[in-house]
Amino acid sequence: MSAPAPTPDYAIPAPPRRPTVAARTGASPYDPAETPLARTRRARRMARELALIHPDAHCELDFTNAFELLVATVLSAQTTDKMVNKVTPTLFARYPDAVALAGAEREELETILKPTGFFRAKANSVLGLSQALVERFDGEVPGRMADLVTLPGVGRKTANVVLGNAFGVPGLTVDTHFGRLVRRFGWTEEEDPVKVEAEIAELIPKKEWTDFSHRVIFHGRRVCHAKKAACGGCGLAKWCPSFGIGPVDPEEAMKLVKTPAASDTE
């Protein structure tokens, strides 16, 4: 009989607590009566706890330079980082820079990208952004938001990933995990990623934006899942207005917590 899998270090039995009103009734966890100061203090307390829960949080896309990160982030739409990391070694061995990728033969490029899904649209995007880099930026990835968002297939989310991880410029990466969690935390009611970014920027110190984004995304992939949150195994339980949307029993909740190797599936 095999031994049970070890529980990840970031799985923390939650203290006994009744499910919140939002969890019991389906109401919004955002409390308009909470003052901006109280919300900021609660957000920063939760952010400090996230830093303890996920000290290893990082960008889970493999890259060696800004160009590779830019392309990999564009390819990560509608698929997992794990899948992108399987494809990019072949892609960058064949097309190591913007000049090479700008001149790629479409059929060959689409064959390489096919496992990531939506490969024709993604081929359009990476060809277009590579051509734009060559034509307008001498083949180099610009280090400014205003320039990055002019590239085909590049929005603020992708730009913030590149700025934060390749250039050291703080940015909030509002992907599906990030948006889901900050709404569950009751920090915002906004659905639009640009508005979410603006509201969270008011709560979290700018110097922490990049690392904070990684921690939230780690938590979303490993603990606070879209379909069934592991509430009883969450270290944020005591401050979370959505506590109870998933199992509150620690033993049951711990079974939902994913290991890093298995977490990149949503």
C-alpha positions in Angstrom: 0.0 0.0 0.0 1.5 3.3 -1.1 1.9 6.2 1.4 -0.4 9.1 1.0 0.9 12.1 -0.9 2.4 14.7 1.4 0.3 17.8 1.9 1.9 20.9 0.2 3.4 23.4 2.7 0.9 26.1 1.5 -2.1 24.0 2.5 -3.0 25.4 5.9 -5.9 24.1 8.0 -8.3 27.0 8.4 -9.5 27.8 11.9 -13.1 26.9 12.6 -15.4 29.4 11.1 -19.0 29.6 9.8 -19.3 30.1 6.0 -19.8 33.8 5.3 -23.0 35.5 4.2 -21.7 35.7 0.7 -20.9 32.0 0.6 -24.3 31.0 2.1 -26.5 33.3 0.0 -24.5 33.8 -3.2 -24.3 37.5 -2.5 -21.4 39.6 -3.7 -18.4 39.4 -1.2 -17.7 43.0 -1.9 -19.0 45.1 1.0 -19.7 48.7 0.0 -19.9 49.6 3.7 -16.3 48.7 4.2 -14.3 51.9 4.2 -11.4 52.4 1.8 -9.0 52.4 4.7 -10.4 49.2 6.2 -10.3 47.5 2.8 -6.7 48.6 2.2 -5.6 47.3 5.6 -7.4 44.0 5.0 -5.9 43.7 1.6 -2.4 44.3 2.8 -2.8 41.9 5.6 -3.9 39.2 3.2 -1.1 40.1 0.8 1.5 39.6 3.7 -0.1 36.2 4.4 0.1 35.3 0.7 3.9 36.1 0.8 4.2 33.5 3.6 2.0 30.9 2.0 3.7 31.1 -1.5 7.3 32.2 -0.9 8.3 30.4 -4.1 5.8 32.2 -6.3 7.2 33.1 -9.7 6.4 33.3 -13.4 5.7 29.8 -14.5 6.6 30.4 -18.2 10.1 29.4 -19.1 12.1 32.1 -20.8 15.7 33.5 -21.1 15.0 37.0 -22.4 12.3 39.5 -23.0 11.5 38.3 -26.5 10.9 34.7 -25.3 8.7 35.9 -22.4 6.6 38.1 -24.7 6.0 35.3 -27.2 5.3 32.7 -24.5 2.8 35.0 -22.8 0.9 35.6 -26.0 0.9 31.8 -26.6 -0.4 31.1 -23.0 -3.9 32.5 -23.9 -6.5 29.7 -23.6 -4.0 27.1 -22.6 -1.7 26.2 -19.6 1.8 27.5 -18.9 2.8 23.8 -18.8 1.7 23.3 -22.4 3.5 26.5 -23.6 6.7 25.4 -21.9 6.5 22.1 -24.0 6.2 24.1 -27.2 8.6 27.0 -26.8 11.9 25.0 -26.8 11.2 23.9 -30.3 9.9 27.3 -31.3 12.9 29.3 -30.1 15.4 26.8 -31.3 13.9 27.3 -34.8 13.2 31.1 -34.4 15.5 32.5 -31.7 14.7 36.2 -32.1 12.3 38.7 -33.7 14.0 38.8 -37.0 13.9 35.0 -37.4 10.3 34.7 -36.3 9.2 37.6 -38.5 10.3 35.6 -41.5 8.8 32.3 -40.4 7.0 30.1 -42.9 3.4 30.1 -41.7 2.7 26.4 -42.2 5.7 25.4 -40.2 5.0 27.9 -37.4 1.4 26.7 -37.1 2.6 23.1 -36.8 4.8 24.0 -33.9 2.0 26.0 -32.2 -0.8 23.6 -32.8 -0.6 21.9 -29.3 -1.4 25.3 -27.7 -4.8 25.6 -29.4 -6.1 28.5 -31.5 -2.8 28.1 -33.4 -3.8 30.0 -36.5 -4.7 33.1 -34.5 -1.6 32.7 -32.3 0.6 32.4 -35.4 -0.9 35.6 -36.7 -0.1 37.3 -33.4 3.5 36.2 -33.0 4.2 36.9 -36.7 2.7 40.3 -36.4 4.4 41.3 -33.2 7.8 40.0 -34.5 7.4 42.0 -37.7 6.4 45.1 -35.6 9.4 44.6 -33.4 11.7 44.5 -36.4 10.1 47.4 -38.2 9.6 49.8 -35.3 11.9 48.7 -32.5 15.0 47.3 -34.2 14.0 43.8 -33.3 14.1 44.5 -29.5 11.3 44.3 -27.0 10.5 47.8 -25.7 10.4 48.4 -22.0 7.4 50.7 -21.9 3.8 49.9 -21.5 2.8 52.5 -24.1 4.9 50.7 -26.7 4.2 47.1 -25.8 0.4 47.5 -26.1 0.8 48.6 -29.7 2.1 45.2 -30.7 -0.3 42.7 -32.2 -1.8 40.3 -29.6 -0.4 42.3 -26.7 -2.7 43.9 -24.1 -2.0 45.2 -20.6 -1.9 41.8 -19.0 0.9 40.6 -21.3 2.7 43.9 -21.1 2.7 43.7 -17.3 4.1 40.2 -17.4 6.9 41.3 -19.6 7.6 44.5 -17.8 7.6 42.9 -14.3 9.6 39.8 -15.1 12.0 40.9 -17.9 12.5 44.6 -17.1 11.9 44.8 -13.3 9.1 47.3 -13.8 6.3 46.6 -11.3 3.0 45.5 -12.8 -0.2 43.8 -11.9 -1.0 40.7 -14.1 -4.8 40.5 -14.2 -5.4 37.1 -15.7 -8.5 34.9 -15.0 -7.0 33.6 -11.7 -6.1 37.1 -10.5 -9.5 38.6 -11.3 -11.4 35.7 -9.7 -9.5 35.9 -6.5 -9.5 39.6 -5.9 -13.3 39.6 -6.4 -13.7 36.7 -4.0 -11.5 38.6 -1.5 -14.1 41.5 -1.8 -11.5 43.9 -3.0 -13.4 44.9 -6.1 -16.6 44.2 -7.9 -15.2 45.1 -11.3 -15.1 42.5 -14.1 -13.1 44.5 -16.7 -9.4 43.7 -16.3 -8.2 47.3 -16.8 -10.6 48.5 -14.0 -9.6 45.6 -11.8 -5.9 46.6 -12.2 -6.6 50.2 -11.4 -8.6 49.3 -8.2 -6.0 46.8 -6.9 -3.2 49.3 -7.6 -4.8 51.5 -5.0 -4.6 48.7 -2.4 -1.2 47.1 -2.9 2.1 49.1 -2.8 3.6 49.5 -6.3 6.9 47.9 -5.4 5.1 44.6 -4.6 2.9 44.4 -7.7 4.8 41.8 -9.7 5.5 39.4 -6.8 2.0 39.9 -5.5 0.6 39.0 -8.9 2.6 35.8 -8.9 1.3 34.9 -5.4 -2.3 35.5 -6.3 -2.0 33.4 -9.4 -0.2 30.6 -7.5 -3.0 30.7 -4.9 -5.7 30.5 -7.7 -4.0 27.5 -9.3 -3.3 25.6 -6.2 -5.9 26.5 -3.5 -8.7 28.8 -4.6 -9.9 26.9 -7.6 -12.6 28.2 -10.0 -15.0 25.3 -9.5 -14.2 24.2 -5.9 -12.1 26.3 -3.6 -10.2 24.6 -0.9 -11.6 27.0 1.8 -10.8 24.7 4.8 -7.1 24.5 3.7 -6.6 28.2 3.0 -4.4 30.4 5.0 -6.5 33.5 4.1 -9.7 32.0 5.5 -10.0 34.4 8.5 -10.0 37.5 6.3 -11.9 36.2 3.2 -15.5 37.2 2.8 -16.0 34.2 0.4 -15.0 31.6 3.0 -17.4 28.7 2.6 -17.8 28.7 -1.2 -15.8 25.4 -1.1 -15.5 22.7 1.6 -14.7 24.2 5.0 -13.7 20.9 6.6 -9.9 20.9 6.6 -9.5 17.2 5.8 -11.9 17.5 2.9 -10.4 20.7 1.7 -6.8 19.5 1.8 -7.7 16.9 -0.8 -8.4 19.7 -3.3 -5.1 21.5 -2.8 -2.9 20.8 -5.8 0.9 20.2 -5.7 3.0 22.5 -7.9 3.5 19.7 -10.4 -0.3 19.3 -10.8 -1.5 22.8 -10.3 -1.2 24.1 -13.9 -4.4 22.6 -15.2 -7.0 25.4 -15.1 
